[in-house]
Amino acid sequence: MHCEELELSVLRSMGKVTTQKSIAKELGYSVGKVNYVIKALADKGLLKIENFYNNKNKLQYKYLLTEEGIKEKISLTEKFIKRKKEEYEMLVEDLEAYRDKYE
C-alpha cells in the first residue's frame, strides 16, 4: 500500500472516540505503524488529538480532522480514485487483449 493510501485510511477512520489499537485492528496494521502515522498527521497540522480527562479509560482519544486535514483527505481521495481508475483501465485493456487472443 502506498504511503498516501495509508494516510487516507487513517484519516478516514478519524472523528470518533477510539484507540490506536482499534484503528490498527480495523485497518490491519500494527499499533506502532498507526501511532507513527497519527503523530505525523498531527505534526503536519492535519489532525487534532483530544483525550478525555474525565474518562476512566485514559487511552481513549478523539481524533479530529483540522480544516487542512479535511482538504488533505479530499486531495488524497481524489488521487486514490484517479490511480484506481487507471488500474481499472489497464485491467480492461489486458482482458480485451486476452479475449482477442484466446477467443
MOPAC internal coordinates of N, CA, C and O (Angstrom, degrees):
PM7 1SCF
backbone

  N    0.0000 0     0.00 0     0.00 0    0    0    0
  C    1.4589 1     0.00 0     0.00 0    1    0    0
  C    1.5164 1   108.50 1     0.00 0    2    1    0
  O    1.2310 1   121.02 1   -41.77 1    3    2    1
  N    1.3110 1   115.65 1   138.23 1    3    2    1
  C    1.4543 1   121.73 1   177.94 1    5    3    2
  C    1.5276 1   109.42 1   -66.26 1    6    5    3
  O    1.2310 1   121.07 1   -25.30 1    7    6    5
  N    1.3303 1   115.56 1   154.70 1    7    6    5
  C    1.4642 1   121.16 1   177.26 1    9    7    6
  C    1.5236 1   110.50 1   -59.02 1   10    9    7
  O    1.2310 1   120.85 1   138.56 1   11   10    9
  N    1.3403 1   115.98 1   -41.44 1   11   10    9
  C    1.4618 1   119.64 1   179.94 1   13   11   10
  C    1.5265 1   111.13 1   -64.47 1   14   13   11
  O    1.2310 1   120.17 1   143.88 1   15   14   13
  N    1.3329 1   117.28 1   -36.12 1   15   14   13
  C    1.4582 1   120.11 1   178.84 1   17   15   14
  C    1.5277 1   110.65 1   -66.85 1   18   17   15
  O    1.2310 1   120.53 1   142.47 1   19   18   17
  N    1.3337 1   116.58 1   -37.53 1   19   18   17
  C    1.4565 1   120.28 1   176.95 1   21   19   18
  C    1.5272 1   109.90 1   -64.67 1   22   21   19
  O    1.2310 1   120.34 1   134.86 1   23   22   21
  N    1.3229 1   116.95 1   -45.14 1   23   22   21
  C    1.4642 1   120.11 1   178.18 1   25   23   22
  C    1.5270 1   110.46 1   -60.76 1   26   25   23
  O    1.2310 1   120.62 1   137.23 1   27   26   25
  N    1.3404 1   116.42 1   -42.77 1   27   26   25
  C    1.4617 1   119.99 1   178.55 1   29   27   26
  C    1.5213 1   110.60 1   -61.89 1   30   29   27
  O    1.2310 1   120.00 1   137.49 1   31   30   29
  N    1.3210 1   117.60 1   -42.51 1   31   30   29
  C    1.4638 1   120.75 1   179.39 1   33   31   30
  C    1.5218 1   111.09 1   -60.58 1   34   33   31
  O    1.2310 1   120.84 1   137.13 1   35   34   33
  N    1.3263 1   115.99 1   -42.87 1   35   34   33
  C    1.4740 1   119.83 1   178.90 1   37   35   34
  C    1.5214 1   109.78 1   -67.72 1   38   37   35
  O    1.2310 1   120.01 1   136.17 1   39   38   37
  N    1.3241 1   117.59 1   -43.83 1   39   38   37
  C    1.4731 1   120.06 1   179.18 1   41   39   38
  C    1.5258 1   111.17 1   -60.86 1   42   41   39
  O    1.2310 1   120.22 1   143.74 1   43   42   41
  N    1.3219 1   117.19 1   -36.26 1   43   42   41
  C    1.4673 1   120.50 1  -179.38 1   45   43   42
  C    1.5252 1   111.60 1   -68.78 1   46   45   43
  O    1.2310 1   119.79 1   155.46 1   47   46   45
  N    1.3319 1   118.02 1   -24.54 1   47   46   45
  C    1.4546 1   120.07 1  -178.22 1   49   47   46
  C    1.5300 1   112.45 1   -91.21 1   50   49   47
  O    1.2310 1   120.25 1  -176.22 1   51   50   49
  N    1.3121 1   117.12 1     3.78 1   51   50   49
  C    1.4635 1   121.84 1  -178.18 1   53   51   50
  C    1.5314 1   111.30 1   -82.92 1   54   53   51
  O    1.2310 1   121.30 1   -13.11 1   55   54   53
  N    1.3236 1   115.11 1   166.89 1   55   54   53
  C    1.4549 1   121.15 1   174.80 1   57   55   54
  C    1.5146 1   113.81 1    96.90 1   58   57   55
  O    1.2310 1   120.32 1  -168.02 1   59   58   57
  N    1.2963 1   116.99 1    11.98 1   59   58   57
  C    1.4602 1   120.21 1   178.54 1   61   59   58
  C    1.5196 1   108.59 1  -137.97 1   62   61   59
  O    1.2310 1   120.72 1   -21.29 1   63   62   61
  N    1.2988 1   116.22 1   158.71 1   63   62   61
  C    1.4616 1   120.49 1   176.41 1   65   63   62
  C    1.5197 1   106.62 1   -74.65 1   66   65   63
  O    1.2310 1   121.27 1   -57.44 1   67   66   65
  N    1.3211 1   115.17 1   122.56 1   67   66   65
  C    1.4504 1   118.79 1  -175.06 1   69   67   66
  C    1.5189 1   110.08 1  -158.84 1   70   69   67
  O    1.2310 1   121.11 1    -0.40 1   71   70   69
  N    1.3057 1   115.48 1   179.60 1   71   70   69
  C    1.4562 1   121.39 1   174.34 1   73   71   70
  C    1.5178 1   108.41 1  -118.68 1   74   73   71
  O    1.2310 1   121.05 1   -19.92 1   75   74   73
  N    1.3126 1   115.60 1   160.08 1   75   74   73
  C    1.4568 1   118.79 1   176.47 1   77   75   74
  C    1.5245 1   109.97 1   -64.32 1   78   77   75
  O    1.2310 1   120.47 1   148.10 1   79   78   77
  N    1.3057 1   116.72 1   -31.90 1   79   78   77
  C    1.4638 1   120.66 1   178.57 1   81   79   78
  C    1.5328 1   110.60 1   -63.01 1   82   81   79
  O    1.2310 1   120.30 1   137.35 1   83   82   81
  N    1.3296 1   117.03 1   -42.65 1   83   82   81
  C    1.4616 1   119.07 1  -179.89 1   85   83   82
  C    1.5278 1   111.41 1   -69.65 1   86   85   83
  O    1.2310 1   120.33 1   144.58 1   87   86   85
  N    1.3338 1   116.97 1   -35.42 1   87   86   85
  C    1.4677 1   120.15 1   176.21 1   89   87   86
  C    1.5259 1   109.48 1   -64.95 1   90   89   87
  O    1.2310 1   120.59 1   135.60 1   91   90   89
  N    1.3297 1   116.48 1   -44.40 1   91   90   89
  C    1.4665 1   120.92 1   179.43 1   93   91   90
  C    1.5251 1   110.79 1   -60.28 1   94   93   91
  O    1.2310 1   120.69 1   136.66 1   95   94   93
  N    1.3077 1   116.28 1   -43.34 1   95   94   93
  C    1.4659 1   120.17 1   179.58 1   97   95   94
  C    1.5324 1   110.32 1   -64.82 1   98   97   95
  O    1.2310 1   120.41 1   136.42 1   99   98   97
  N    1.3079 1   116.82 1   -43.58 1   99   98   97
  C    1.4730 1   122.20 1  -179.76 1  101   99   98
  C    1.5258 1   111.44 1   -61.05 1  102  101   99
  O    1.2310 1   120.57 1   140.17 1  103  102  101
  N    1.3399 1   116.52 1   -39.83 1  103  102  101
  C    1.4578 1   121.27 1  -175.67 1  105  103  102
  C    1.5200 1   113.83 1   -93.15 1  106  105  103
  O    1.2310 1   120.49 1   165.71 1  107  106  105
  N    1.3350 1   116.68 1   -14.29 1  107  106  105
  C    1.4622 1   120.17 1   179.95 1  109  107  106
  C    1.5146 1   113.92 1    80.94 1  110  109  107
  O    1.2310 1   120.03 1  -148.36 1  111  110  109
  N    1.3255 1   117.54 1    31.64 1  111  110  109
  C    1.4537 1   122.65 1   178.58 1  113  111  110
  C    1.5214 1   109.50 1  -122.39 1  114  113  111
  O    1.2310 1   121.12 1   -12.34 1  115  114  113
  N    1.3279 1   115.46 1   167.66 1  115  114  113
  C    1.4563 1   119.59 1   176.89 1  117  115  114
  C    1.5311 1   109.48 1   -73.80 1  118  117  115
  O    1.2310 1   121.05 1   -22.98 1  119  118  117
  N    1.3136 1   115.60 1   157.02 1  119  118  117
  C    1.4692 1   120.67 1   177.72 1  121  119  118
  C    1.5304 1   109.55 1   -62.59 1  122  121  119
  O    1.2310 1   120.44 1   141.66 1  123  122  121
  N    1.3192 1   116.77 1   -38.34 1  123  122  121
  C    1.4644 1   120.73 1   179.38 1  125  123  122
  C    1.5200 1   112.38 1   -60.54 1  126  125  123
  O    1.2310 1   120.77 1   137.92 1  127  126  125
  N    1.3222 1   116.14 1   -42.08 1  127  126  125
  C    1.4623 1   120.04 1  -179.94 1  129  127  126
  C    1.5253 1   110.39 1   -66.90 1  130  129  127
  O    1.2310 1   120.39 1   137.48 1  131  130  129
  N    1.3277 1   116.85 1   -42.52 1  131  130  129
  C    1.4644 1   120.94 1   178.18 1  133  131  130
  C    1.5236 1   109.89 1   -63.95 1  134  133  131
  O    1.2310 1   120.22 1   137.89 1  135  134  133
  N    1.3134 1   117.19 1   -42.11 1  135  134  133
  C    1.4661 1   121.43 1   178.01 1  137  135  134
  C    1.5193 1   110.38 1   -59.66 1  138  137  135
  O    1.2310 1   120.20 1   135.53 1  139  138  137
  N    1.3209 1   117.23 1   -44.47 1  139  138  137
  C    1.4634 1   122.34 1   179.55 1  141  139  138
  C    1.5302 1   110.78 1   -60.38 1  142  141  139
  O    1.2310 1   120.49 1   134.26 1  143  142  141
  N    1.3377 1   116.67 1   -45.74 1  143  142  141
  C    1.4708 1   120.86 1  -178.45 1  145  143  142
  C    1.5273 1   110.20 1   -66.93 1  146  145  143
  O    1.2310 1   120.06 1   136.62 1  147  146  145
  N    1.3360 1   117.48 1   -43.38 1  147  146  145
  C    1.4617 1   120.72 1   179.82 1  149  147  146
  C    1.5262 1   110.77 1   -61.22 1  150  149  147
  O    1.2310 1   120.42 1   135.42 1  151  150  149
  N    1.3225 1   116.81 1   -44.58 1  151  150  149
  C    1.4683 1   119.54 1   178.56 1  153  151  150
  C    1.5212 1   111.14 1   -63.37 1  154  153  151
  O    1.2310 1   120.31 1   140.11 1  155  154  153
  N    1.3326 1   117.01 1   -39.89 1  155  154  153
  C    1.4628 1   120.44 1   179.02 1  157  155  154
  C    1.5254 1   110.59 1   -65.21 1  158  157  155
  O    1.2310 1   120.10 1   138.73 1  159  158  157
  N    1.3252 1   117.41 1   -41.27 1  159  158  157
  C    1.4647 1   120.67 1   178.05 1  161  159  158
  C    1.5288 1   111.03 1   -64.78 1  162  161  159
  O    1.2310 1   120.54 1   140.57 1  163  162  161
  N    1.3296 1   116.56 1   -39.43 1  163  162  161
  C    1.4650 1   120.42 1   178.04 1  165  163  162
  C    1.5354 1   110.29 1   -66.77 1  166  165  163
  O    1.2310 1   120.56 1   139.35 1  167  166  165
  N    1.3389 1   116.53 1   -40.65 1  167  166  165
  C    1.4662 1   120.36 1   178.61 1  169  167  166
  C    1.5210 1   111.67 1   -63.73 1  170  169  167
  O    1.2310 1   120.39 1   147.75 1  171  170  169
  N    1.3268 1   116.85 1   -32.25 1  171  170  169
  C    1.4733 1   121.35 1   178.03 1  173  171  170
  C    1.5283 1   111.78 1   -77.44 1  174  173  171
  O    1.2310 1   120.39 1   171.35 1  175  174  173
  N    1.3380 1   116.87 1    -8.65 1  175  174  173
  C    1.4608 1   120.69 1  -179.40 1  177  175  174
  C    1.5231 1   112.98 1    83.65 1  178  177  175
  O    1.2310 1   120.46 1  -163.50 1  179  178  177
  N    1.3314 1   116.72 1    16.50 1  179  178  177
  C    1.4577 1   120.89 1  -177.98 1  181  179  178
  C    1.5244 1   112.47 1   -92.04 1  182  181  179
  O    1.2310 1   120.90 1   165.85 1  183  182  181
  N    1.3114 1   115.88 1   -14.15 1  183  182  181
  C    1.4524 1   121.03 1  -172.37 1  185  183  182
  C    1.5225 1   110.03 1  -140.41 1  186  185  183
  O    1.2310 1   120.98 1   -41.96 1  187  186  185
  N    1.3140 1   115.73 1   138.04 1  187  186  185
  C    1.4578 1   122.02 1   175.14 1  189  187  186
  C    1.5206 1   106.62 1  -112.94 1  190  189  187
  O    1.2310 1   120.89 1   -46.08 1  191  190  189
  N    1.3077 1   115.91 1   133.92 1  191  190  189
  C    1.4560 1   120.93 1  -176.89 1  193  191  190
  C    1.5171 1   108.89 1  -112.88 1  194  193  191
  O    1.2310 1   120.87 1   -54.00 1  195  194  193
  N    1.3313 1   115.95 1   126.00 1  195  194  193
  C    1.4645 1   121.28 1   177.55 1  197  195  194
  C    1.5195 1   108.51 1  -124.47 1  198  197  195
  O    1.2310 1   120.86 1   -46.95 1  199  198  197
  N    1.3206 1   115.96 1   133.05 1  199  198  197
  C    1.4582 1   117.21 1   170.61 1  201  199  198
  C    1.5160 1   108.40 1  -107.48 1  202  201  199
  O    1.2310 1   121.09 1   -19.85 1  203  202  201
  N    1.2782 1   115.52 1   160.15 1  203  202  201
  C    1.4544 1   121.27 1  -174.67 1  205  203  202
  C    1.5200 1   108.43 1  -102.21 1  206  205  203
  O    1.2310 1   120.96 1   -81.22 1  207  206  205
  N    1.3306 1   115.76 1    98.78 1  207  206  205
  C    1.4566 1   120.69 1  -175.62 1  209  207  206
  C    1.5218 1   111.96 1   -63.25 1  210  209  207
  O    1.2310 1   120.09 1   150.27 1  211  210  209
  N    1.3137 1   117.44 1   -29.73 1  211  210  209
  C    1.4579 1   120.51 1   179.99 1  213  211  210
  C    1.5260 1   112.45 1   -81.46 1  214  213  211
  O    1.2310 1   120.69 1   168.75 1  215  214  213
  N    1.3153 1   116.28 1   -11.25 1  215  214  213
  C    1.4594 1   120.97 1  -179.27 1  217  215  214
  C    1.5236 1   109.38 1   -77.48 1  218  217  215
  O    1.2310 1   120.72 1   -41.19 1  219  218  217
  N    1.3204 1   116.23 1   138.81 1  219  218  217
  C    1.4647 1   120.61 1   178.32 1  221  219  218
  C    1.5213 1   110.70 1   -66.72 1  222  221  219
  O    1.2310 1   120.24 1   149.18 1  223  222  221
  N    1.3184 1   117.14 1   -30.82 1  223  222  221
  C    1.4602 1   121.75 1   179.49 1  225  223  222
  C    1.5197 1   108.57 1   -89.66 1  226  225  223
  O    1.2310 1   120.27 1   -83.15 1  227  226  225
  N    1.3181 1   117.10 1    96.85 1  227  226  225
  C    1.4691 1   121.77 1  -175.83 1  229  227  226
  C    1.5292 1   112.52 1   -72.50 1  230  229  227
  O    1.2310 1   119.69 1   174.14 1  231  230  229
  N    1.3256 1   118.20 1    -5.86 1  231  230  229
  C    1.4571 1   121.25 1  -179.87 1  233  231  230
  C    1.5228 1   112.40 1   -89.12 1  234  233  231
  O    1.2310 1   120.19 1   173.44 1  235  234  233
  N    1.3277 1   117.24 1    -6.56 1  235  234  233
  C    1.4590 1   119.28 1  -179.51 1  237  235  234
  C    1.5187 1   110.24 1   -88.06 1  238  237  235
  O    1.2310 1   121.90 1   -44.81 1  239  238  237
  N    1.3121 1   113.97 1   135.19 1  239  238  237
  C    1.4434 1   121.12 1   179.09 1  241  239  238
  C    1.5130 1   109.26 1  -131.36 1  242  241  239
  O    1.2310 1   121.36 1   -20.45 1  243  242  241
  N    1.3084 1   115.00 1   159.55 1  243  242  241
  C    1.4571 1   120.42 1   170.81 1  245  243  242
  C    1.5123 1   105.95 1  -112.88 1  246  245  243
  O    1.2310 1   121.47 1   -54.00 1  247  246  245
  N    1.3097 1   114.79 1   126.00 1  247  246  245
  C    1.4538 1   121.05 1  -179.69 1  249  247  246
  C    1.5172 1   107.63 1  -103.79 1  250  249  247
  O    1.2310 1   121.06 1   -60.84 1  251  250  249
  N    1.3196 1   115.58 1   119.16 1  251  250  249
  C    1.4627 1   121.65 1  -176.98 1  253  251  250
  C    1.5238 1   110.28 1  -114.82 1  254  253  251
  O    1.2310 1   121.13 1   -47.51 1  255  254  253
  N    1.3191 1   115.44 1   132.49 1  255  254  253
  C    1.4533 1   119.40 1   175.77 1  257  255  254
  C    1.5267 1   109.50 1   -75.41 1  258  257  255
  O    1.2310 1   120.83 1   -45.07 1  259  258  257
  N    1.3130 1   116.01 1   134.93 1  259  258  257
  C    1.4558 1   120.65 1   173.05 1  261  259  258
  C    1.5295 1   107.65 1   -80.20 1  262  261  259
  O    1.2310 1   120.47 1    -5.12 1  263  262  261
  N    1.3104 1   116.70 1   174.88 1  263  262  261
  C    1.4692 1   119.71 1   176.85 1  265  263  262
  C    1.5284 1   109.99 1   -59.14 1  266  265  263
  O    1.2310 1   120.58 1   138.67 1  267  266  265
  N    1.3289 1   116.50 1   -41.33 1  267  266  265
  C    1.4707 1   120.43 1   177.24 1  269  267  266
  C    1.5316 1   110.59 1   -65.88 1  270  269  267
  O    1.2310 1   120.58 1   145.21 1  271  270  269
  N    1.3354 1   116.49 1   -34.79 1  271  270  269
  C    1.4628 1   120.77 1   177.18 1  273  271  270
  C    1.5187 1   111.88 1   -63.95 1  274  273  271
  O    1.2310 1   120.72 1   140.25 1  275  274  273
  N    1.3134 1   116.23 1   -39.75 1  275  274  273
  C    1.4679 1   120.81 1   178.07 1  277  275  274
  C    1.5253 1   109.89 1   -65.24 1  278  277  275
  O    1.2310 1   120.52 1   136.63 1  279  278  277
  N    1.3274 1   116.61 1   -43.37 1  279  278  277
  C    1.4654 1   120.37 1   178.09 1  281  279  278
  C    1.5271 1   110.71 1   -62.19 1  282  281  279
  O    1.2310 1   120.49 1   138.03 1  283  282  281
  N    1.3178 1   116.68 1   -41.97 1  283  282  281
  C    1.4639 1   120.85 1   179.38 1  285  283  282
  C    1.5269 1   110.88 1   -65.86 1  286  285  283
  O    1.2310 1   120.73 1   140.85 1  287  286  285
  N    1.3206 1   116.21 1   -39.15 1  287  286  285
  C    1.4681 1   120.66 1   177.94 1  289  287  286
  C    1.5298 1   109.90 1   -61.54 1  290  289  287
  O    1.2310 1   120.20 1   137.47 1  291  290  289
  N    1.3131 1   117.22 1   -42.53 1  291  290  289
  C    1.4732 1   121.80 1   177.59 1  293  291  290
  C    1.5253 1   109.63 1   -62.40 1  294  293  291
  O    1.2310 1   120.35 1   132.30 1  295  294  293
  N    1.3298 1   116.94 1   -47.70 1  295  294  293
  C    1.4560 1   121.39 1  -179.04 1  297  295  294
  C    1.5241 1   111.57 1   -61.09 1  298  297  295
  O    1.2310 1   120.24 1   133.46 1  299  298  297
  N    1.3321 1   117.14 1   -46.54 1  299  298  297
  C    1.4610 1   121.03 1   179.85 1  301  299  298
  C    1.5279 1   111.14 1   -64.83 1  302  301  299
  O    1.2310 1   120.44 1   143.15 1  303  302  301
  N    1.3189 1   116.77 1   -36.85 1  303  302  301
  C    1.4648 1   120.25 1   178.06 1  305  303  302
  C    1.5196 1   110.44 1   -64.93 1  306  305  303
  O    1.2310 1   120.60 1   137.19 1  307  306  305
  N    1.3202 1   116.46 1   -42.81 1  307  306  305
  C    1.4652 1   120.12 1   178.47 1  309  307  306
  C    1.5322 1   111.09 1   -62.39 1  310  309  307
  O    1.2310 1   120.41 1   136.92 1  311  310  309
  N    1.3310 1   116.81 1   -43.08 1  311  310  309
  C    1.4685 1   120.91 1   177.91 1  313  311  310
  C    1.5298 1   110.74 1   -62.95 1  314  313  311
  O    1.2310 1   121.04 1   137.04 1  315  314  313
  N    1.3159 1   115.62 1   -42.96 1  315  314  313
  C    1.4681 1   120.92 1  -179.92 1  317  315  314
  C    1.5283 1   110.61 1   -61.13 1  318  317  315
  O    1.2310 1   120.43 1   133.38 1  319  318  317
  N    1.3148 1   116.79 1   -46.62 1  319  318  317
  C    1.4668 1   121.45 1   179.77 1  321  319  318
  C    1.5268 1   110.14 1   -62.58 1  322  321  319
  O    1.2310 1   120.09 1   136.70 1  323  322  321
  N    1.3167 1   117.43 1   -43.30 1  323  322  321
  C    1.4640 1   121.30 1   179.22 1  325  323  322
  C    1.5257 1   110.28 1   -60.36 1  326  325  323
  O    1.2310 1   120.55 1   133.29 1  327  326  325
  N    1.3308 1   116.56 1   -46.71 1  327  326  325
  C    1.4619 1   121.17 1  -179.54 1  329  327  326
  C    1.5275 1   111.11 1   -62.36 1  330  329  327
  O    1.2310 1   120.40 1   137.78 1  331  330  329
  N    1.3275 1   116.84 1   -42.22 1  331  330  329
  C    1.4562 1   120.92 1  -179.69 1  333  331  330
  C    1.5248 1   111.53 1   -68.47 1  334  333  331
  O    1.2310 1   119.93 1   144.04 1  335  334  333
  N    1.3267 1   117.74 1   -35.96 1  335  334  333
  C    1.4696 1   120.68 1   176.10 1  337  335  334
  C    1.5229 1   110.45 1   -63.86 1  338  337  335
  O    1.2310 1   120.86 1   138.02 1  339  338  337
  N    1.3393 1   115.97 1   -41.98 1  339  338  337
  C    1.4615 1   119.89 1   178.15 1  341  339  338
  C    1.5330 1   111.06 1   -63.40 1  342  341  339
  O    1.2310 1   120.67 1   138.03 1  343  342  341
  N    1.3355 1   116.32 1   -41.97 1  343  342  341
  C    1.4661 1   120.02 1   176.89 1  345  343  342
  C    1.5217 1   110.85 1   -62.60 1  346  345  343
  O    1.2310 1   120.33 1   138.53 1  347  346  345
  N    1.3081 1   116.97 1   -41.47 1  347  346  345
  C    1.4654 1   122.05 1   178.53 1  349  347  346
  C    1.5229 1   110.59 1   -61.04 1  350  349  347
  O    1.2310 1   120.56 1   133.31 1  351  350  349
  N    1.3333 1   116.54 1   -46.69 1  351  350  349
  C    1.4612 1   120.51 1  -179.66 1  353  351  350
  C    1.5243 1   111.50 1   -62.25 1  354  353  351
  O    1.2310 1   120.41 1   141.29 1  355  354  353
  N    1.3316 1   116.82 1   -38.71 1  355  354  353
  C    1.4672 1   120.08 1   176.95 1  357  355  354
  C    1.5289 1   110.87 1   -65.20 1  358  357  355
  O    1.2310 1   119.82 1   139.63 1  359  358  357
  N    1.3088 1   117.96 1   -40.37 1  359  358  357
  C    1.4606 1   121.65 1   178.22 1  361  359  358
  C    1.5253 1   111.51 1   -64.86 1  362  361  359
  O    1.2310 1   120.51 1   139.72 1  363  362  361
  N    1.3201 1   116.63 1   -40.28 1  363  362  361
  C    1.4704 1   120.56 1   177.75 1  365  363  362
  C    1.5230 1   109.81 1   -62.73 1  366  365  363
  O    1.2310 1   120.38 1   136.63 1  367  366  365
  N    1.3328 1   116.88 1   -43.37 1  367  366  365
  C    1.4661 1   120.38 1   177.98 1  369  367  366
  C    1.5271 1   111.07 1   -61.51 1  370  369  367
  O    1.2310 1   120.18 1   135.79 1  371  370  369
  N    1.3306 1   117.26 1   -44.21 1  371  370  369
  C    1.4653 1   121.27 1   177.54 1  373  371  370
  C    1.5248 1   111.06 1   -60.71 1  374  373  371
  O    1.2310 1   120.87 1   135.60 1  375  374  373
  N    1.3119 1   115.94 1   -44.40 1  375  374  373
  C    1.4617 1   120.98 1  -179.86 1  377  375  374
  C    1.5216 1   110.81 1   -61.60 1  378  377  375
  O    1.2310 1   120.38 1   135.14 1  379  378  377
  N    1.3196 1   116.89 1   -44.86 1  379  378  377
  C    1.4637 1   120.74 1   179.13 1  381  379  378
  C    1.5285 1   111.12 1   -63.44 1  382  381  379
  O    1.2310 1   120.30 1   141.28 1  383  382  381
  N    1.3391 1   117.02 1   -38.72 1  383  382  381
  C    1.4619 1   120.71 1   178.36 1  385  383  382
  C    1.5263 1   110.16 1   -64.23 1  386  385  383
  O    1.2310 1   120.05 1   137.18 1  387  386  385
  N    1.3288 1   117.51 1   -42.82 1  387  386  385
  C    1.4704 1   121.00 1   177.60 1  389  387  386
  C    1.5221 1   111.00 1   -63.42 1  390  389  387
  O    1.2310 1   120.45 1   137.29 1  391  390  389
  N    1.3060 1   116.75 1   -42.71 1  391  390  389
  C    1.4689 1   120.18 1   179.55 1  393  391  390
  C    1.5307 1   110.52 1   -62.79 1  394  393  391
  O    1.2310 1   120.90 1   136.17 1  395  394  393
  N    1.3396 1   115.89 1   -43.83 1  395  394  393
  C    1.4776 1   119.08 1   179.59 1  397  395  394
  C    1.5308 1   110.93 1   -62.90 1  398  397  395
  O    1.2310 1   120.34 1   142.97 1  399  398  397
  N    1.3086 1   116.95 1   -37.03 1  399  398  397
  C    1.4487 1   121.20 1  -176.32 1  401  399  398
  C    1.5275 1   112.83 1   -77.38 1  402  401  399
  O    1.2310 1   120.37 1   142.29 1  403  402  401
  N    1.3474 1   116.90 1   -37.71 1  403  402  401
  C    1.4588 1   120.16 1  -170.97 1  405  403  402
  C    1.5196 1   114.97 1  -110.41 1  406  405  403
  O    1.2310 1   119.19 1  -179.09 1  407  406  405
  N    1.2837 1   119.15 1     0.91 1  407  406  405
  C    1.4652 1   119.55 1   178.57 1  409  407  406
  C    1.4982 1   111.73 1  -110.33 1  410  409  407
  O    1.2310 1   120.10 1   180.00 1  411  410  409

